[in-house]
Amino acid sequence: MTIETTPYPAYGGPHAAGVLRVRAEDYRGAAEELRAELDATERYFTAAFERVDESSSTRDRIRELAKRPTRRIGA
């Protein structure tokens, strides 16, 4: 992504400084939104990985129980 910058405010006068200030505020706002999205995504994937870990450990326990020799009732 290419960002076209305005001329340096000292050369462009007060108007260019104002435009630069507005752009900086817009970029800060976009950065905050991206941070929030990243945080939400990170929380989602962390929870998903924890669920997978829990289910896989449960699956492993079931497999281990299935491998154990069983006693037959009445034998």
PQR file of N, CA, C, O and H, with PARSE charges and radii, in Angstrom:
ATOM      1  N   MET A   1       0.852  -1.164   0.000 -0.4000 1.5000
ATOM      2  CA  MET A   1       0.000   0.000   0.000 -0.0000 2.0000
ATOM      3  C   MET A   1       0.901   1.230   0.000  0.5500 1.7000
ATOM      4  O   MET A   1       1.803   1.348   0.829 -0.5500 1.4000
ATOM      5  N   THR A   2       0.656   2.124  -0.913 -0.4000 1.5000
ATOM      6  CA  THR A   2       1.443   3.344  -1.009 -0.0000 2.0000
ATOM      7  C   THR A   2       0.659   4.490  -0.389  0.5500 1.7000
ATOM      8  O   THR A   2      -0.512   4.700  -0.705 -0.5500 1.4000
ATOM      9  H   THR A   2      -0.077   2.028  -1.586  0.4000 1.0000
ATOM     10  N   ILE A   3       1.305   5.212   0.478 -0.4000 1.5000
ATOM     11  CA  ILE A   3       0.679   6.365   1.115 -0.0000 2.0000
ATOM     12  C   ILE A   3       1.341   7.607   0.560  0.5500 1.7000
ATOM     13  O   ILE A   3       2.553   7.792   0.670 -0.5500 1.4000
ATOM     14  H   ILE A   3       2.256   5.042   0.735  0.4000 1.0000
ATOM     15  N   GLU A   4       0.525   8.449  -0.033 -0.4000 1.5000
ATOM     16  CA  GLU A   4       1.073   9.693  -0.558 -0.0000 2.0000
ATOM     17  C   GLU A   4       1.084  10.718   0.566  0.5500 1.7000
ATOM     18  O   GLU A   4       0.049  11.013   1.165 -0.5500 1.4000
ATOM     19  H   GLU A   4      -0.459   8.299  -0.122  0.4000 1.0000
ATOM     20  N   THR A   5       2.236  11.243   0.838 -0.4000 1.5000
ATOM     21  CA  THR A   5       2.353  12.223   1.911 -0.0000 2.0000
ATOM     22  C   THR A   5       2.176  13.626   1.355  0.5500 1.7000
ATOM     23  O   THR A   5       2.410  13.899   0.177 -0.5500 1.4000
ATOM     24  H   THR A   5       3.077  11.003   0.352  0.4000 1.0000
ATOM     25  N   THR A   6       1.762  14.483   2.238 -0.4000 1.5000
ATOM     26  CA  THR A   6       1.639  15.890   1.850 -0.0000 2.0000
ATOM     27  C   THR A   6       3.013  16.523   1.971  0.5500 1.7000
ATOM     28  O   THR A   6       3.903  15.963   2.611 -0.5500 1.4000
ATOM     29  H   THR A   6       1.573  14.262   3.195  0.4000 1.0000
ATOM     30  N   PRO A   7       3.188  17.679   1.366 -0.5600 1.5000
ATOM     31  CA  PRO A   7       4.474  18.368   1.537  0.2800 2.0000
ATOM     32  C   PRO A   7       4.711  18.661   3.018  0.5500 1.7000
ATOM     33  O   PRO A   7       3.770  18.764   3.806 -0.5500 1.4000
ATOM     34  N   TYR A   8       5.969  18.791   3.370 -0.4000 1.5000
ATOM     35  CA  TYR A   8       6.315  19.086   4.753 -0.0000 2.0000
ATOM     36  C   TYR A   8       5.587  20.363   5.180  0.5500 1.7000
ATOM     37  O   TYR A   8       5.616  21.359   4.457 -0.5500 1.4000
ATOM     38  H   TYR A   8       6.733  18.707   2.730  0.4000 1.0000
ATOM     39  N   PRO A   9       4.933  20.344   6.355 -0.5600 1.5000
ATOM     40  CA  PRO A   9       4.118  21.494   6.769  0.2800 2.0000
ATOM     41  C   PRO A   9       4.844  22.837   6.750  0.5500 1.7000
ATOM     42  O   PRO A   9       4.224  23.862   6.468 -0.5500 1.4000
ATOM     43  N   ALA A  10       6.122  22.853   7.038 -0.4000 1.5000
ATOM     44  CA  ALA A  10       6.842  24.130   7.050 -0.0000 2.0000
ATOM     45  C   ALA A  10       6.856  24.754   5.660  0.5500 1.7000
ATOM     46  O   ALA A  10       6.902  25.977   5.526 -0.5500 1.4000
ATOM     47  H   ALA A  10       6.626  22.020   7.267  0.4000 1.0000
ATOM     48  N   TYR A  11       6.816  23.924   4.636 -0.4000 1.5000
ATOM     49  CA  TYR A  11       6.830  24.440   3.266 -0.0000 2.0000
ATOM     50  C   TYR A  11       5.420  24.698   2.749  0.5500 1.7000
ATOM     51  O   TYR A  11       5.226  25.532   1.864 -0.5500 1.4000
ATOM     52  H   TYR A  11       6.778  22.931   4.745  0.4000 1.0000
ATOM     53  N   GLY A  12       4.437  23.989   3.294 -0.4000 1.5000
ATOM     54  CA  GLY A  12       3.080  24.113   2.770 -0.0000 2.0000
ATOM     55  C   GLY A  12       2.204  25.079   3.518  0.5500 1.7000
ATOM     56  O   GLY A  12       1.099  25.383   3.068 -0.5500 1.4000
ATOM     57  H   GLY A  12       4.594  23.311   4.012  0.4000 1.0000
ATOM     58  N   GLY A  13       2.653  25.560   4.626 -0.4000 1.5000
ATOM     59  CA  GLY A  13       1.862  26.508   5.386 -0.0000 2.0000
ATOM     60  C   GLY A  13       0.869  25.831   6.317  0.5500 1.7000
ATOM     61  O   GLY A  13       0.902  24.615   6.504 -0.5500 1.4000
ATOM     62  H   GLY A  13       3.551  25.313   4.992  0.4000 1.0000
ATOM     63  N   PRO A  14      -0.013  26.634   6.898 -0.5600 1.5000
ATOM     64  CA  PRO A  14      -0.961  26.131   7.894  0.2800 2.0000
ATOM     65  C   PRO A  14      -1.931  25.085   7.331  0.5500 1.7000
ATOM     66  O   PRO A  14      -2.306  24.142   8.028 -0.5500 1.4000
ATOM     67  N   HIS A  15      -2.331  25.257   6.076 -0.4000 1.5000
ATOM     68  CA  HIS A  15      -3.283  24.307   5.490 -0.0000 2.0000
ATOM     69  C   HIS A  15      -2.667  22.909   5.409  0.5500 1.7000
ATOM     70  O   HIS A  15      -3.303  21.924   5.782 -0.5500 1.4000
ATOM     71  H   HIS A  15      -2.026  26.023   5.510  0.4000 1.0000
ATOM     72  N   ALA A  16      -1.442  22.829   4.926 -0.4000 1.5000
ATOM     73  CA  ALA A  16      -0.775  21.527   4.811 -0.0000 2.0000
ATOM     74  C   ALA A  16      -0.579  20.905   6.193  0.5500 1.7000
ATOM     75  O   ALA A  16      -0.694  19.689   6.349 -0.5500 1.4000
ATOM     76  H   ALA A  16      -0.925  23.630   4.622  0.4000 1.0000
ATOM     77  N   ALA A  17      -0.287  21.727   7.184 -0.4000 1.5000
ATOM     78  CA  ALA A  17      -0.124  21.214   8.543 -0.0000 2.0000
ATOM     79  C   ALA A  17      -1.443  20.645   9.053  0.5500 1.7000
ATOM     80  O   ALA A  17      -1.462  19.610   9.720 -0.5500 1.4000
ATOM     81  H   ALA A  17      -0.194  22.715   7.057  0.4000 1.0000
ATOM     82  N   GLY A  18      -2.536  21.316   8.742 -0.4000 1.5000
ATOM     83  CA  GLY A  18      -3.857  20.826   9.147 -0.0000 2.0000
ATOM     84  C   GLY A  18      -4.202  19.512   8.471  0.5500 1.7000
ATOM     85  O   GLY A  18      -4.715  18.591   9.105 -0.5500 1.4000
ATOM     86  H   GLY A  18      -2.521  22.157   8.200  0.4000 1.0000
ATOM     87  N   VAL A  19      -3.915  19.433   7.168 -0.4000 1.5000
ATOM     88  CA  VAL A  19      -4.181  18.196   6.429 -0.0000 2.0000
ATOM     89  C   VAL A  19      -3.354  17.056   7.013  0.5500 1.7000
ATOM     90  O   VAL A  19      -3.853  15.945   7.192 -0.5500 1.4000
ATOM     91  H   VAL A  19      -3.498  20.182   6.653  0.4000 1.0000
ATOM     92  N   LEU A  20      -2.108  17.332   7.303 -0.4000 1.5000
ATOM     93  CA  LEU A  20      -1.222  16.321   7.876 -0.0000 2.0000
ATOM     94  C   LEU A  20      -1.729  15.867   9.244  0.5500 1.7000
ATOM     95  O   LEU A  20      -1.675  14.682   9.572 -0.5500 1.4000
ATOM     96  H   LEU A  20      -1.702  18.235   7.158  0.4000 1.0000
ATOM     97  N   ARG A  21      -2.213  16.806  10.028 -0.4000 1.5000
ATOM     98  CA  ARG A  21      -2.751  16.484  11.351 -0.0000 2.0000
ATOM     99  C   ARG A  21      -3.984  15.590  11.226  0.5500 1.7000
ATOM    100  O   ARG A  21      -4.128  14.621  11.972 -0.5500 1.4000
ATOM    101  H   ARG A  21      -2.256  17.769   9.762  0.4000 1.0000
ATOM    102  N   VAL A  22      -4.870  15.913  10.288 -0.4000 1.5000
ATOM    103  CA  VAL A  22      -6.081  15.106  10.079 -0.0000 2.0000
ATOM    104  C   VAL A  22      -5.710  13.695   9.637  0.5500 1.7000
ATOM    105  O   VAL A  22      -6.284  12.719  10.120 -0.5500 1.4000
ATOM    106  H   VAL A  22      -4.753  16.700   9.683  0.4000 1.0000
ATOM    107  N   ARG A  23      -4.761  13.589   8.730 -0.4000 1.5000
ATOM    108  CA  ARG A  23      -4.323  12.262   8.276 -0.0000 2.0000
ATOM    109  C   ARG A  23      -3.723  11.460   9.419  0.5500 1.7000
ATOM    110  O   ARG A  23      -3.963  10.259   9.541 -0.5500 1.4000
ATOM    111  H   ARG A  23      -4.295  14.382   8.338  0.4000 1.0000
ATOM    112  N   ALA A  24      -2.946  12.126  10.249 -0.4000 1.5000
ATOM    113  CA  ALA A  24      -2.342  11.433  11.394 -0.0000 2.0000
ATOM    114  C   ALA A  24      -3.422  10.907  12.331  0.5500 1.7000
ATOM    115  O   ALA A  24      -3.315   9.790  12.837 -0.5500 1.4000
ATOM    116  H   ALA A  24      -2.751  13.101  10.151  0.4000 1.0000
ATOM    117  N   GLU A  25      -4.464  11.706  12.565 -0.4000 1.5000
ATOM    118  CA  GLU A  25      -5.576  11.263  13.408 -0.0000 2.0000
ATOM    119  C   GLU A  25      -6.288  10.076  12.776  0.5500 1.7000
ATOM    120  O   GLU A  25      -6.649   9.123  13.467 -0.5500 1.4000
ATOM    121  H   GLU A  25      -4.551  12.614  12.154  0.4000 1.0000
ATOM    122  N   ASP A  26      -6.493  10.133  11.449 -0.4000 1.5000
ATOM    123  CA  ASP A  26      -7.131   9.013  10.748 -0.0000 2.0000
ATOM    124  C   ASP A  26      -6.300   7.741  10.874  0.5500 1.7000
ATOM    125  O   ASP A  26      -6.841   6.661  11.110 -0.5500 1.4000
ATOM    126  H   ASP A  26      -6.200  10.907  10.888  0.4000 1.0000
ATOM    127  N   TYR A  27      -4.990   7.870  10.717 -0.4000 1.5000
ATOM    128  CA  TYR A  27      -4.109   6.699  10.831 -0.0000 2.0000
ATOM    129  C   TYR A  27      -4.123   6.143  12.249  0.5500 1.7000
ATOM    130  O   TYR A  27      -4.105   4.928  12.443 -0.5500 1.4000
ATOM    131  H   TYR A  27      -4.550   8.747  10.525  0.4000 1.0000
ATOM    132  N   ARG A  28      -4.155   7.034  13.242 -0.4000 1.5000
ATOM    133  CA  ARG A  28      -4.221   6.563  14.630 -0.0000 2.0000
ATOM    134  C   ARG A  28      -5.525   5.814  14.876  0.5500 1.7000
ATOM    135  O   ARG A  28      -5.537   4.771  15.530 -0.5500 1.4000
ATOM    136  H   ARG A  28      -4.170   8.021  13.084  0.4000 1.0000
ATOM    137  N   GLY A  29      -6.619   6.351  14.348 -0.4000 1.5000
ATOM    138  CA  GLY A  29      -7.914   5.681  14.496 -0.0000 2.0000
ATOM    139  C   GLY A  29      -7.919   4.314  13.829  0.5500 1.7000
ATOM    140  O   GLY A  29      -8.417   3.340  14.393 -0.5500 1.4000
ATOM    141  H   GLY A  29      -6.608   7.198  13.817  0.4000 1.0000
ATOM    142  N   ALA A  30      -7.363   4.249  12.625 -0.4000 1.5000
ATOM    143  CA  ALA A  30      -7.292   2.967  11.919 -0.0000 2.0000
ATOM    144  C   ALA A  30      -6.409   1.985  12.680  0.5500 1.7000
ATOM    145  O   ALA A  30      -6.717   0.795  12.745 -0.5500 1.4000
ATOM    146  H   ALA A  30      -6.958   5.040  12.167  0.4000 1.0000
ATOM    147  N   ALA A  31      -5.326   2.471  13.250 -0.4000 1.5000
ATOM    148  CA  ALA A  31      -4.429   1.602  14.023 -0.0000 2.0000
ATOM    149  C   ALA A  31      -5.141   1.052  15.255  0.5500 1.7000
ATOM    150  O   ALA A  31      -4.970  -0.118  15.597 -0.5500 1.4000
ATOM    151  H   ALA A  31      -5.076   3.438  13.197  0.4000 1.0000
ATOM    152  N   GLU A  32      -5.937   1.884  15.925 -0.4000 1.5000
ATOM    153  CA  GLU A  32      -6.688   1.416  17.093 -0.0000 2.0000
ATOM    154  C   GLU A  32      -7.691   0.343  16.692  0.5500 1.7000
ATOM    155  O   GLU A  32      -7.838  -0.660  17.390 -0.5500 1.4000
ATOM    156  H   GLU A  32      -6.076   2.835  15.647  0.4000 1.0000
ATOM    157  N   GLU A  33      -8.384   0.548  15.568 -0.4000 1.5000
ATOM    158  CA  GLU A  33      -9.342  -0.451  15.092 -0.0000 2.0000
ATOM    159  C   GLU A  33      -8.638  -1.762  14.761  0.5500 1.7000
ATOM    160  O   GLU A  33      -9.129  -2.839  15.100 -0.5500 1.4000
ATOM    161  H   GLU A  33      -8.265   1.363  15.001  0.4000 1.0000
ATOM    162  N   LEU A  34      -7.495  -1.669  14.104 -0.4000 1.5000
ATOM    163  CA  LEU A  34      -6.743  -2.882  13.762 -0.0000 2.0000
ATOM    164  C   LEU A  34      -6.250  -3.603  15.014  0.5500 1.7000
ATOM    165  O   LEU A  34      -6.268  -4.832  15.070 -0.5500 1.4000
ATOM    166  H   LEU A  34      -7.096  -0.794  13.829  0.4000 1.0000
ATOM    167  N   ARG A  35      -5.811  -2.844  16.015 -0.4000 1.5000
ATOM    168  CA  ARG A  35      -5.380  -3.469  17.273 -0.0000 2.0000
ATOM    169  C   ARG A  35      -6.543  -4.203  17.930  0.5500 1.7000
ATOM    170  O   ARG A  35      -6.376  -5.312  18.439 -0.5500 1.4000
ATOM    171  H   ARG A  35      -5.797  -1.845  15.968  0.4000 1.0000
ATOM    172  N   ALA A  36      -7.727  -3.580  17.919 -0.4000 1.5000
ATOM    173  CA  ALA A  36      -8.904  -4.219  18.515 -0.0000 2.0000
ATOM    174  C   ALA A  36      -9.266  -5.494  17.755  0.5500 1.7000
ATOM    175  O   ALA A  36      -9.578  -6.512  18.372 -0.5500 1.4000
ATOM    176  H   ALA A  36      -7.862  -2.679  17.506  0.4000 1.0000
ATOM    177  N   GLU A  37      -9.228  -5.450  16.424 -0.4000 1.5000
ATOM    178  CA  GLU A  37      -9.515  -6.642  15.627 -0.0000 2.0000
ATOM    179  C   GLU A  37      -8.491  -7.734  15.892  0.5500 1.7000
ATOM    180  O   GLU A  37      -8.844  -8.906  16.020 -0.5500 1.4000
ATOM    181  H   GLU A  37      -8.975  -4.622  15.922  0.4000 1.0000
ATOM    182  N   LEU A  38      -7.233  -7.351  15.972 -0.4000 1.5000
ATOM    183  CA  LEU A  38      -6.172  -8.321  16.235 -0.0000 2.0000
ATOM    184  C   LEU A  38      -6.357  -8.963  17.604  0.5500 1.7000
ATOM    185  O   LEU A  38      -6.178 -10.171  17.757 -0.5500 1.4000
ATOM    186  H   LEU A  38      -6.946  -6.399  15.867  0.4000 1.0000
ATOM    187  N   ASP A  39      -6.713  -8.160  18.591 -0.4000 1.5000
ATOM    188  CA  ASP A  39      -6.936  -8.674  19.936 -0.0000 2.0000
ATOM    189  C   ASP A  39      -8.105  -9.658  19.949  0.5500 1.7000
ATOM    190  O   ASP A  39      -8.016 -10.724  20.558 -0.5500 1.4000
ATOM    191  H   ASP A  39      -6.858  -7.178  18.466  0.4000 1.0000
ATOM    192  N   ALA A  40      -9.206  -9.297  19.274 -0.4000 1.5000
ATOM    193  CA  ALA A  40     -10.369 -10.188  19.215 -0.0000 2.0000
ATOM    194  C   ALA A  40     -10.024 -11.488  18.497  0.5500 1.7000
ATOM    195  O   ALA A  40     -10.433 -12.565  18.931 -0.5500 1.4000
ATOM    196  H   ALA A  40      -9.279  -8.431  18.779  0.4000 1.0000
ATOM    197  N   THR A  41      -9.281 -11.394  17.411 -0.4000 1.5000
ATOM    198  CA  THR A  41      -8.883 -12.586  16.663 -0.0000 2.0000
ATOM    199  C   THR A  41      -7.980 -13.470  17.508  0.5500 1.7000
ATOM    200  O   THR A  41      -8.126 -14.692  17.516 -0.5500 1.4000
ATOM    201  H   THR A  41      -8.949 -10.519  17.058  0.4000 1.0000
ATOM    202  N   GLU A  42      -7.054 -12.850  18.214 -0.4000 1.5000
ATOM    203  CA  GLU A  42      -6.139 -13.615  19.074 -0.0000 2.0000
ATOM    204  C   GLU A  42      -6.909 -14.345  20.170  0.5500 1.7000
ATOM    205  O   GLU A  42      -6.636 -15.511  20.455 -0.5500 1.4000
ATOM    206  H   GLU A  42      -6.935 -11.857  18.207  0.4000 1.0000
ATOM    207  N   ARG A  43      -7.880 -13.651  20.790 -0.4000 1.5000
ATOM    208  CA  ARG A  43      -8.691 -14.295  21.826 -0.0000 2.0000
ATOM    209  C   ARG A  43      -9.491 -15.457  21.252  0.5500 1.7000
ATOM    210  O   ARG A  43      -9.591 -16.511  21.879 -0.5500 1.4000
ATOM    211  H   ARG A  43      -8.102 -12.704  20.559  0.4000 1.0000
ATOM    212  N   TYR A  44     -10.066 -15.268  20.052 -0.4000 1.5000
ATOM    213  CA  TYR A  44     -10.855 -16.322  19.412 -0.0000 2.0000
ATOM    214  C   TYR A  44      -9.997 -17.563  19.154  0.5500 1.7000
ATOM    215  O   TYR A  44     -10.395 -18.678  19.492 -0.5500 1.4000
ATOM    216  H   TYR A  44      -9.985 -14.411  19.542  0.4000 1.0000
ATOM    217  N   PHE A  45      -8.826 -17.366  18.558 -0.4000 1.5000
ATOM    218  CA  PHE A  45      -7.978 -18.510  18.231 -0.0000 2.0000
ATOM    219  C   PHE A  45      -7.422 -19.175  19.489  0.5500 1.7000
ATOM    220  O   PHE A  45      -7.286 -20.398  19.529 -0.5500 1.4000
ATOM    221  H   PHE A  45      -8.503 -16.460  18.283  0.4000 1.0000
ATOM    222  N   THR A  46      -7.102 -18.393  20.508 -0.4000 1.5000
ATOM    223  CA  THR A  46      -6.629 -18.976  21.763 -0.0000 2.0000
ATOM    224  C   THR A  46      -7.702 -19.874  22.361  0.5500 1.7000
ATOM    225  O   THR A  46      -7.413 -20.985  22.804 -0.5500 1.4000
ATOM    226  H   THR A  46      -7.213 -17.400  20.476  0.4000 1.0000
ATOM    227  N   ALA A  47      -8.937 -19.390  22.373 -0.4000 1.5000
ATOM    228  CA  ALA A  47     -10.039 -20.200  22.901 -0.0000 2.0000
ATOM    229  C   ALA A  47     -10.253 -21.449  22.045  0.5500 1.7000
ATOM    230  O   ALA A  47     -10.501 -22.531  22.578 -0.5500 1.4000
ATOM    231  H   ALA A  47      -9.171 -18.487  22.013  0.4000 1.0000
ATOM    232  N   ALA A  48     -10.160 -21.303  20.727 -0.4000 1.5000
ATOM    233  CA  ALA A  48     -10.342 -22.456  19.839 -0.0000 2.0000
ATOM    234  C   ALA A  48      -9.249 -23.490  20.071  0.5500 1.7000
ATOM    235  O   ALA A  48      -9.533 -24.687  20.114 -0.5500 1.4000
ATOM    236  H   ALA A  48      -9.958 -20.425  20.295  0.4000 1.0000
ATOM    237  N   PHE A  49      -8.006 -23.049  20.220 -0.4000 1.5000
ATOM    238  CA  PHE A  49      -6.908 -23.989  20.472 -0.0000 2.0000
ATOM    239  C   PHE A  49      -7.085 -24.686  21.819  0.5500 1.7000
ATOM    240  O   PHE A  49      -6.783 -25.872  21.949 -0.5500 1.4000
ATOM    241  H   PHE A  49      -7.775 -22.077  20.185  0.4000 1.0000
ATOM    242  N   GLU A  50      -7.572 -23.955  22.819 -0.4000 1.5000
ATOM    243  CA  GLU A  50      -7.804 -24.572  24.123 -0.0000 2.0000
ATOM    244  C   GLU A  50      -8.897 -25.625  24.031  0.5500 1.7000
ATOM    245  O   GLU A  50      -8.790 -26.684  24.648 -0.5500 1.4000
ATOM    246  H   GLU A  50      -7.817 -22.991  22.713  0.4000 1.0000
ATOM    247  N   ARG A  51      -9.964 -25.341  23.254 -0.4000 1.5000
ATOM    248  CA  ARG A  51     -11.028 -26.334  23.078 -0.0000 2.0000
ATOM    249  C   ARG A  51     -10.494 -27.579  22.392  0.5500 1.7000
ATOM    250  O   ARG A  51     -10.839 -28.696  22.776 -0.5500 1.4000
ATOM    251  H   ARG A  51     -10.050 -24.480  22.752  0.4000 1.0000
ATOM    252  N   VAL A  52      -9.655 -27.399  21.380 -0.4000 1.5000
ATOM    253  CA  VAL A  52      -9.079 -28.542  20.670 -0.0000 2.0000
ATOM    254  C   VAL A  52      -8.200 -29.347  21.616  0.5500 1.7000
ATOM    255  O   VAL A  52      -8.241 -30.577  21.605 -0.5500 1.4000
ATOM    256  H   VAL A  52      -9.375 -26.491  21.068  0.4000 1.0000
ATOM    257  N   ASP A  53      -7.405 -28.662  22.434 -0.4000 1.5000
ATOM    258  CA  ASP A  53      -6.556 -29.362  23.402 -0.0000 2.0000
ATOM    259  C   ASP A  53      -7.393 -30.177  24.378  0.5500 1.7000
ATOM    260  O   ASP A  53      -7.060 -31.321  24.688 -0.5500 1.4000
ATOM    261  H   ASP A  53      -7.372 -27.663  22.443  0.4000 1.0000
ATOM    262  N   GLU A  54      -8.490 -29.579  24.866 -0.4000 1.5000
ATOM    263  CA  GLU A  54      -9.354 -30.289  25.801 -0.0000 2.0000
ATOM    264  C   GLU A  54      -9.971 -31.513  25.145  0.5500 1.7000
ATOM    265  O   GLU A  54      -9.990 -32.594  25.734 -0.5500 1.4000
ATOM    266  H   GLU A  54      -8.761 -28.650  24.615  0.4000 1.0000
ATOM    267  N   SER A  55     -10.480 -31.346  23.921 -0.4000 1.5000
ATOM    268  CA  SER A  55     -11.130 -32.478  23.257 -0.0000 2.0000
ATOM    269  C   SER A  55     -10.117 -33.549  22.889  0.5500 1.7000
ATOM    270  O   SER A  55     -10.430 -34.738  22.954 -0.5500 1.4000
ATOM    271  H   SER A  55     -10.464 -30.468  23.443  0.4000 1.0000
ATOM    272  N   SER A  56      -8.907 -33.152  22.504 -0.4000 1.5000
ATOM    273  CA  SER A  56      -7.906 -34.161  22.152 -0.0000 2.0000
ATOM    274  C   SER A  56      -7.449 -34.914  23.394  0.5500 1.7000
ATOM    275  O   SER A  56      -7.203 -36.118  23.327 -0.5500 1.4000
ATOM    276  H   SER A  56      -8.653 -32.187  22.451  0.4000 1.0000
ATOM    277  N   SER A  57      -7.332 -34.226  24.528 -0.4000 1.5000
ATOM    278  CA  SER A  57      -6.939 -34.940  25.744 -0.0000 2.0000
ATOM    279  C   SER A  57      -8.054 -35.883  26.184  0.5500 1.7000
ATOM    280  O   SER A  57      -7.774 -36.971  26.687 -0.5500 1.4000
ATOM    281  H   SER A  57      -7.532 -33.248  24.583  0.4000 1.0000
ATOM    282  N   THR A  58      -9.313 -35.486  26.004 -0.4000 1.5000
ATOM    283  CA  THR A  58     -10.431 -36.373  26.311 -0.0000 2.0000
ATOM    284  C   THR A  58     -10.408 -37.572  25.385  0.5500 1.7000
ATOM    285  O   THR A  58     -10.617 -38.705  25.819 -0.5500 1.4000
ATOM    286  H   THR A  58      -9.541 -34.602  25.596  0.4000 1.0000
ATOM    287  N   ARG A  59     -10.153 -37.323  24.108 -0.4000 1.5000
ATOM    288  CA  ARG A  59     -10.070 -38.405  23.131 -0.0000 2.0000
ATOM    289  C   ARG A  59      -8.946 -39.372  23.492  0.5500 1.7000
ATOM    290  O   ARG A  59      -9.103 -40.588  23.383 -0.5500 1.4000
ATOM    291  H   ARG A  59      -9.984 -36.403  23.756  0.4000 1.0000
ATOM    292  N   ASP A  60      -7.817 -38.824  23.919 -0.4000 1.5000
ATOM    293  CA  ASP A  60      -6.684 -39.668  24.319 -0.0000 2.0000
ATOM    294  C   ASP A  60      -7.032 -40.528  25.532  0.5500 1.7000
ATOM    295  O   ASP A  60      -6.672 -41.704  25.586 -0.5500 1.4000
ATOM    296  H   ASP A  60      -7.689 -37.837  24.008  0.4000 1.0000
ATOM    297  N   ARG A  61      -7.730 -39.943  26.501 -0.4000 1.5000
ATOM    298  CA  ARG A  61      -8.128 -40.717  27.682 -0.0000 2.0000
ATOM    299  C   ARG A  61      -9.074 -41.845  27.300  0.5500 1.7000
ATOM    300  O   ARG A  61      -8.970 -42.953  27.825 -0.5500 1.4000
ATOM    301  H   ARG A  61      -8.022 -38.988  26.457  0.4000 1.0000
ATOM    302  N   ILE A  62      -9.997 -41.563  26.385 -0.4000 1.5000
ATOM    303  CA  ILE A  62     -10.933 -42.602  25.941 -0.0000 2.0000
ATOM    304  C   ILE A  62     -10.170 -43.717  25.246  0.5500 1.7000
ATOM    305  O   ILE A  62     -10.455 -44.892  25.476 -0.5500 1.4000
ATOM    306  H   ILE A  62     -10.082 -40.662  25.959  0.4000 1.0000
ATOM    307  N   ARG A  63      -9.215 -43.375  24.406 -0.4000 1.5000
ATOM    308  CA  ARG A  63      -8.404 -44.397  23.725 -0.0000 2.0000
ATOM    309  C   ARG A  63      -7.643 -45.252  24.731  0.5500 1.7000
ATOM    310  O   ARG A  63      -7.590 -46.474  24.599 -0.5500 1.4000
ATOM    311  H   ARG A  63      -8.984 -42.420  24.219  0.4000 1.0000
ATOM    312  N   GLU A  64      -7.053 -44.607  25.736 -0.4000 1.5000
ATOM    313  CA  GLU A  64      -6.312 -45.355  26.756 -0.0000 2.0000
ATOM    314  C   GLU A  64      -7.233 -46.302  27.515  0.5500 1.7000
ATOM    315  O   GLU A  64      -6.864 -47.443  27.793 -0.5500 1.4000
ATOM    316  H   GLU A  64      -7.096 -43.614  25.844  0.4000 1.0000
ATOM    317  N   LEU A  65      -8.429 -45.828  27.847 -0.4000 1.5000
ATOM    318  CA  LEU A  65      -9.383 -46.696  28.540 -0.0000 2.0000
ATOM    319  C   LEU A  65      -9.805 -47.862  27.655  0.5500 1.7000
ATOM    320  O   LEU A  65      -9.979 -48.980  28.140 -0.5500 1.4000
ATOM    321  H   LEU A  65      -8.728 -44.901  27.621  0.4000 1.0000
ATOM    322  N   ALA A  66      -9.969 -47.609  26.374 -0.4000 1.5000
ATOM    323  CA  ALA A  66     -10.380 -48.668  25.449 -0.0000 2.0000
ATOM    324  C   ALA A  66      -9.288 -49.719  25.290  0.5500 1.7000
ATOM    325  O   ALA A  66      -9.593 -50.879  25.015 -0.5500 1.4000
ATOM    326  H   ALA A  66      -9.828 -46.700  25.980  0.4000 1.0000
ATOM    327  N   LYS A  67      -8.041 -49.345  25.453 -0.4000 1.5000
ATOM    328  CA  LYS A  67      -6.929 -50.287  25.301 -0.0000 2.0000
ATOM    329  C   LYS A  67      -6.760 -51.189  26.526  0.5500 1.7000
ATOM    330  O   LYS A  67      -6.188 -52.274  26.417 -0.5500 1.4000
ATOM    331  H   LYS A  67      -7.793 -48.402  25.676  0.4000 1.0000
ATOM    332  N   ARG A  68      -7.245 -50.756  27.676 -0.4000 1.5000
ATOM    333  CA  ARG A  68      -7.075 -51.536  28.901 -0.0000 2.0000
ATOM    334  C   ARG A  68      -7.871 -52.836  28.817  0.5500 1.7000
ATOM    335  O   ARG A  68      -8.966 -52.867  28.255 -0.5500 1.4000
ATOM    336  H   ARG A  68      -7.710 -49.874  27.764  0.4000 1.0000
ATOM    337  N   PRO A  69      -7.327 -53.881  29.366 -0.5600 1.5000
ATOM    338  CA  PRO A  69      -8.092 -55.133  29.397  0.2800 2.0000
ATOM    339  C   PRO A  69      -9.292 -54.967  30.325  0.5500 1.7000
ATOM    340  O   PRO A  69      -9.197 -54.326  31.372 -0.5500 1.4000
ATOM    341  N   THR A  70     -10.383 -55.532  29.944 -0.4000 1.5000
ATOM    342  CA  THR A  70     -11.606 -55.385  30.737 -0.0000 2.0000
ATOM    343  C   THR A  70     -11.944 -56.710  31.410  0.5500 1.7000
ATOM    344  O   THR A  70     -11.616 -57.786  30.911 -0.5500 1.4000
ATOM    345  H   THR A  70     -10.461 -56.053  29.094  0.4000 1.0000
ATOM    346  N   ARG A  71     -12.597 -56.602  32.537 -0.4000 1.5000
ATOM    347  CA  ARG A  71     -13.088 -57.800  33.223 -0.0000 2.0000
ATOM    348  C   ARG A  71     -14.511 -58.024  32.782  0.5500 1.7000
ATOM    349  O   ARG A  71     -15.321 -57.097  32.741 -0.5500 1.4000
ATOM    350  H   ARG A  71     -12.863 -55.728  32.942  0.4000 1.0000
ATOM    351  N   ARG A  72     -14.799 -59.232  32.459 -0.4000 1.5000
ATOM    352  CA  ARG A  72     -16.173 -59.559  32.064 -0.0000 2.0000
ATOM    353  C   ARG A  72     -16.987 -59.863  33.308  0.5500 1.7000
ATOM    354  O   ARG A  72     -16.525 -60.518  34.243 -0.5500 1.4000
ATOM    355  H   ARG A  72     -14.141 -59.984  32.492  0.4000 1.0000
ATOM    356  N   ILE A  73     -18.181 -59.379  33.287 -0.4000 1.5000
ATOM    357  CA  ILE A  73     -19.069 -59.626  34.419 -0.0000 2.0000
ATOM    358  C   ILE A  73     -19.508 -61.089  34.353  0.5500 1.7000
ATOM    359  O   ILE A  73     -19.910 -61.578  33.297 -0.5500 1.4000
ATOM    360  H   ILE A  73     -18.557 -58.848  32.527  0.4000 1.0000
ATOM    361  N   GLY A  74     -19.428 -61.761  35.461 -0.4000 1.5000
ATOM    362  CA  GLY A  74     -19.846 -63.163  35.529 -0.0000 2.0000
ATOM    363  C   GLY A  74     -18.779 -64.131  35.071  0.5500 1.7000
ATOM    364  O   GLY A  74     -19.038 -65.329  34.961 -0.5500 1.4000
ATOM    365  H   GLY A  74     -19.101 -61.364  36.318  0.4000 1.0000
ATOM    366  N   ALA A  75     -17.588 -63.638  34.802 -0.4000 1.5000
ATOM    367  CA  ALA A  75     -16.545 -64.557  34.341 -0.0000 2.0000
ATOM    368  C   ALA A  75     -15.748 -65.090  35.490  0.5500 1.7000
ATOM    369  O   ALA A  75     -14.826 -65.880  35.287 -0.5500 1.4000
ATOM    370  H   ALA A  75     -17.377 -62.664  34.892  0.4000 1.0000
TER
END
